[in-house]
Amino acid sequence: MTDSIYADTIVVGTGPGGATVARELSRNGQDILLLEKGRDHQWPVGTPLAYATMYDIRRSREGVLVRRGITTGGSTMLYSGNAYDPPSFLKEDLGIDLSRETAETKAELDIRPVPAYFYKNYSGTRRLVEAAGELGYAMTPQARFIDPDRCDPTCDRCLFGCSRGAKWTARSYVTDAVKAGARLITRCDVRNVIWQSGRVKGVAVKTPEGETVIRARRVILSAGGMGTPMILHRSGIRGSGTHFFTDPMSVMLGVMKEGLGTYHEITYTFADESHVGEFVMGNVGAVNALMAQVISGNIPCLVRGLQMNRLVGMFIKLCDEPSGRLDADGTFHKALTKTDERIMAKGVAKARSIMIKAGVIPETIAVAKGIGGHPGGTAAIGRVVGPDLQTEVEGLYICDNSIMPISGGIPPVLTLIALGKKFAREMLGS
C-alpha cells in the first residue's frame, strides 16, 4: 500500500455499527472506504476452529474474560443471534429515539422467535422452562436474527459462526455496501487517527505490506468497545478508555439424573427477562456450556463430556457497573464490583434452583464466572462524543458500543444497527 489512497469517508470496523453506516452512506452515493483489522475468514465458520481464528479472547488483570470477533462482520459472526430493543435510557436520558430504525430493521430482517417446531423436541430446554414456571419465573421464546428455513434446529453453533447462512451477520451489510461502491480492505490495523488544528485528516494503518497513511475528510470509528478507545488513546483524544463494562456472564453446567439434557439444543432460545437492568438468565446448549467451563479454566469439567447427552446449561448475563478501564499500553482492568457480585450471586442462585428442579444432580453443577461479550462504555456520549457522535476533533465520529454511557445488560446488536441507520441518515440530512 502507498499513501496515495484517499476516501471521502473512512469507516473503521465492520461490525453492526460500522457495516450499517457504510451500507447507508454508500447506497446514497458516498465515497466509503471500509477498514477491517481481521481477515475475511471462511473455512473456520461454523466449526470450533472459530475460537482459534476469529475470536480475540482476553482476560483482564482481575480475571474477567472478554470475547470479541476480529473478522469481517465483527462479533456478529460469533454472537447467539438474539435481538433486543434498545435500552430505554437512550431515549429517556439522551433523547436518542431509535424506534423508527428498530421497527424497520425488525421488518427487514424478519426478526422473531424461532418457530415452536424448533424446540418441540428440546427435552432438556423444555424441562428448564417448565421448572422455571413452577418456581415462578417465566422463560419465554427469544426474538432472534435467524432464518428458520435455513437453520438446523440441532446445530447450536451460532457462537462458532453460521455456515448455513441462517444467522444474520454484519457481513451481509458489508456485501451490500461493496455492491453499492464501497471499498473494503481487510487485515488493515488502524493505529491512530491523524488530525491537525482540530480537524481530521485521515488514519495511519498497518497492513501485511507495511505502514501507510490513508487520507480522508471524515473518519467514523466502529472498532468496538475495546478497539475504538485504543485508537483514541494512540491518537491523543482525551477521555477514552474509562467506564468500561462487559455484560459478563456466569455459565452453568450440570448433569441430569435421568433423561436427556440440552445437547443438540440451541443456546439462548428461552430467557427470563424479569430482572433486566440487573441480569437475564436463559438456556445454554450442552456443548457451549462445556466450552465455557474450559475457557474459564475449569479443565476437569472436560470429563463431563463423556456424559454429553445428559448435560444441561444455563447462563446469567449481568448488567454490570461501568467500573473498568483500558490503558494506553493495551492492558485492561475489569473486576466485578460488590454490587455486581451480589446481583450475579442472586442470578446464579435462581438458575441453580431451576436446574435442580428440572432434575440436575446438585453436586454436578459447575459455574464459569466472568465471561464478557459486550464491551462498551469506553467512549461514551457526554464524555468523548456529543449527541451527534462527533468527538472533539471535527470530522471524527464514533458509532459502536463504546458510546453507551452504561450497560443495557442485553445483547446490543439490534441497538447498534438502529443507531448506525439513524446516525448515517442524519449525516445525509434525510
C-alpha positions, -999 to 999 in steps of 0.1 A, spaced: 0 0 0 10 36 -6 -2 69 9 -19 77 -24 -52 62 -11 -79 87 -4 -116 84 6 -142 109 14 -152 88 44 -133 60 62 -153 36 84 -131 16 108 -146 -17 117 -172 -40 100 -193 -50 130 -230 -40 133 -223 -2 137 -197 2 110 -213 -21 85 -246 -4 88 -231 31 85 -211 20 54 -242 5 38 -264 35 44 -238 60 31 -226 40 1 -262 34 -10 -266 72 -11 -236 77 -34 -210 85 -7 -173 75 -13 -167 49 15 -136 30 25 -142 2 50 -112 -9 70 -112 -42 89 -84 -54 112 -93 -91 108 -94 -115 79 -124 -124 59 -125 -158 74 -144 -185 55 -132 -220 63 -135 -220 101 -170 -206 101 -194 -230 119 -166 -250 135 -148 -249 169 -118 -236 150 -135 -202 151 -122 -199 187 -86 -201 173 -91 -178 143 -120 -153 146 -121 -149 184 -100 -125 204 -103 -138 240 -86 -117 266 -85 -116 304 -84 -85 325 -58 -81 352 -86 -90 376 -96 -122 358 -127 -112 338 -127 -127 303 -138 -107 272 -146 -123 239 -149 -104 207 -147 -111 170 -118 -99 148 -130 -107 113 -153 -93 87 -186 -88 104 -170 -84 138 -186 -100 168 -219 -107 149 -200 -137 134 -199 -151 169 -230 -139 187 -260 -160 196 -283 -141 173 -306 -126 199 -324 -93 193 -334 -69 220 -350 -35 216 -327 -5 225 -324 2 263 -349 28 275 -321 52 287 -312 61 252 -345 79 246 -353 89 282 -319 102 293 -301 110 260 -330 119 237 -320 93 211 -352 78 197 -344 46 177 -380 34 174 -383 40 137 -350 23 128 -356 -6 152 -390 -13 137 -376 -10 102 -348 -34 110 -371 -60 125 -392 -60 94 -363 -60 70 -345 -89 87 -377 -107 99 -366 -107 135 -388 -130 156 -386 -160 179 -377 -193 163 -409 -213 155 -423 -237 180 -414 -267 159 -378 -260 165 -379 -267 202 -408 -293 204 -381 -320 208 -359 -299 231 -364 -322 261 -337 -305 283 -347 -270 275 -384 -278 280 -376 -292 314 -358 -260 323 -387 -238 311 -412 -259 330 -391 -259 361 -388 -221 359 -425 -217 356 -431 -239 387 -407 -217 406 -425 -185 395 -401 -174 367 -411 -170 330 -385 -183 305 -401 -171 272 -391 -177 235 -365 -151 223 -365 -129 192 -336 -138 170 -317 -128 138 -324 -163 125 -339 -175 92 -357 -207 103 -358 -220 68 -320 -222 67 -314 -231 103 -307 -266 116 -325 -269 150 -299 -294 163 -268 -274 153 -262 -249 182 -231 -235 165 -241 -198 164 -211 -190 186 -188 -205 160 -204 -186 131 -231 -200 109 -220 -220 78 -256 -223 66 -263 -186 64 -292 -189 88 -280 -163 113 -278 -127 102 -243 -112 104 -229 -78 96 -211 -94 66 -244 -91 46 -244 -53 51 -207 -52 42 -216 -71 10 -244 -46 3 -220 -17 9 -194 -31 -15 -221 -37 -42 -230 -1 -38 -195 11 -44 -177 10 -10 -142 -3 -9 -131 -29 16 -96 -35 29 -91 -64 54 -61 -72 76 -58 -34 80 -50 -24 115 -57 13 122 -30 26 145 -42 61 150 -63 90 136 -44 118 120 -57 153 129 -45 188 128 -58 221 141 -89 203 154 -98 187 121 -94 151 110 -70 144 81 -71 106 79 -57 75 96 -23 57 99 -26 20 92 -5 -12 94 -11 -40 68 9 -70 58 26 -48 32 37 -22 57 26 10 73 10 39 54 -14 68 57 -49 70 42 -63 105 38 -100 113 44 -123 141 50 -143 121 76 -135 91 98 -160 70 117 -146 47 143 -166 15 147 -139 -8 161 -159 -17 192 -157 -11 230 -121 -22 231 -108 -14 197 -121 22 194 -106 35 227 -72 21 219 -72 40 186 -83 71 205 -55 67 231 -29 64 203 -44 95 186 -43 117 217 -80 120 220 -89 128 256 -113 109 279 -114 75 263 -109 41 279 -128 46 312 -162 34 324 -157 0 308 -185 -26 310 -187 -61 295 -221 -77 304 -202 -106 320 -219 -140 322 -219 -169 346 -224 -201 325 -236 -231 345 -232 -268 336 -248 -298 353 -257 -334 347 -293 -347 346 -302 -375 370 -321 -392 341 -332 -383 306 -316 -360 280 -301 -326 286 -296 -297 263 -272 -315 238 -282 -305 202 -305 -278 215 -299 -242 205 -285 -218 231 -305 -188 243 -338 -197 227 -356 -191 261 -348 -165 287 -363 -148 318 -363 -111 313 -380 -101 345 -347 -88 360 -334 -68 330 -313 -40 344 -298 -65 368 -295 -97 349 -310 -120 323 -310 -158 326 -316 -185 300 -308 -219 285 -274 -230 271 -267 -259 248 -245 -286 263 -215 -280 241 -215 -243 247 -219 -248 284 -190 -272 284 -168 -249 263 -174 -220 287 -161 -241 316 -129 -249 296 -124 -213 285 -127 -202 321 -100 -227 332 -122 -254 346 -104 -282 327 -116 -310 349 -151 -304 335 -139 -319 302 -147 -353 319 -183 -343 318 -181 -345 280 -184 -383 285 -220 -377 296 -227 -352 268 -263 -364 262 -272 -356 299 -255 -322 302 -277 -291 309 -266 -255 307 -279 -221 318 -265 -186 318 -268 -154 338 -259 -123 319 -251 -94 342 -258 -57 337 -225 -47 352 -214 -14 365 -191 6 342 -161 2 365 -133 -9 342 -107 9 321 -84 3 292 -49 17 295 -29 33 266 -5 3 266 -33 -21 257 -38 -37 292 -73 -35 306 -88 -36 341 -122 -51 349 -134 -66 381 -169 -73 394 -179 -47 419 -195 -56 452 -229 -47 437 -221 -69 406 -211 -98 428 -243 -95 448 -265 -94 418 -247 -122 400 -249 -144 431 -287 -138 431 -290 -148 395 -268 -179 399 -289 -190 429 -321 -186 409 -307 -205 379 -293 -232 402 -328 -237 417 -343 -241 382 -317 -266 372 -322 -287 403 -360 -285 399 -355 -297 363 -336 -328 375 -300 -318 376 -278 -335 402 -269 -306 425 -233 -316 432 -225 -318 394 -233 -281 389 -202 -260 379 -202 -223 373 -178 -205 348 -178 -168 360 -169 -135 344 -172 -143 307 -179 -110 290 -191 -105 255 -204 -69 250 -176 -45 258 -186 -9 258 -188 25 276 -152 35 268 -160 65 245 -194 74 258 -218 101 249 -212 130 273 -176 121 279 -159 115 245 -186 122 219 -216 146 218 -252 136 209 -242 138 172 -215 111 179 -187 135 170 -155 138 191 -136 169 200 -120 166 166 -141 179 137 -149 151 113 -141 123 137 -171 102 148 -178 70 168 -206 46 161 -203 14 182 -210 1 217 -183 23 232 -206 53 230 -231 38 255 -227 55 289 -239 25 308 -247 -11 300 -282 -21 290 -275 -57 301 -288 -71 269 -274 -81 235 -267 -48 217 -267 -58 180 -302 -45 171 -295 -13 190 -262 -8 171 -279 -14 137 -306 11 145 -281 36 158 -260 32 126 -290 39 105 -301 69 124 -265 83 125 -259 78 88 -293 93 78 -287 124 100 -253 128 84 -270 126 50 -296 151 61 -325 127 55 
